[in-house]
Amino acid sequence: MNRALYKLILLLALATPLQGCLLAVAGAGVAAGVGVAHDRRDAGTVLADRRLALNASDAINRDKAFVNDDNFVHTVVYNGSLLLCGQLRSAELKQRAQAQVEHLDGVKRVVNEIEVTDEPIGFWRRRADNTMTARVKTALLDITSLNDFDPSRVNVTTVDSVVYLMGMVSRDEADAVVEVARNVTGVAKVVKVFEYTDA
């Protein structure tokens, strides 16, 4: 086979997968941009919140006291408000989790909603919580009576059938979101961690 033809075939073979990768990266960037476009936070704050959530999770996971299958803590950040939710076996661990994160750069407030329990939920219950989160997010699409309401502005997290709601919303939006969330089958409780735009 001609050496030049071989190089051309090899180049085309390599270019096709790379093109797919480039499209995937570009697509992810566009998706992130669309998410920020609908968000009431500016792009810098969105990125800072994501970084803070990762730093908070890392700070807790580095502490050997939390290395146990029964212990789990979610860290969710919205506009500098850091929500801790999950389940731990003692009040001391709950306070220790807060102590690990409250000094982190960018934290405006810590909302510690970690449940203390002797019988933490298992893997399958956590999977069911993920499904419930998706069902609540889908149900929020039914809110059509409020001008300028965008359900993607509401962060939904579920732990043991308790739904935590975060975001920058008006009081009317908050009331509508809570009403929808509490009527989703299986939701035991709704906890608001909102920041109000019309405070």
Summary of the structure (lengths in Angstrom):
residues: 199
radius of gyration: 21.3
end to end distance: 74.4
largest distance: 74.4
contacts: 556
relative contact order: 0.11
helix: 52%
strand: 21%
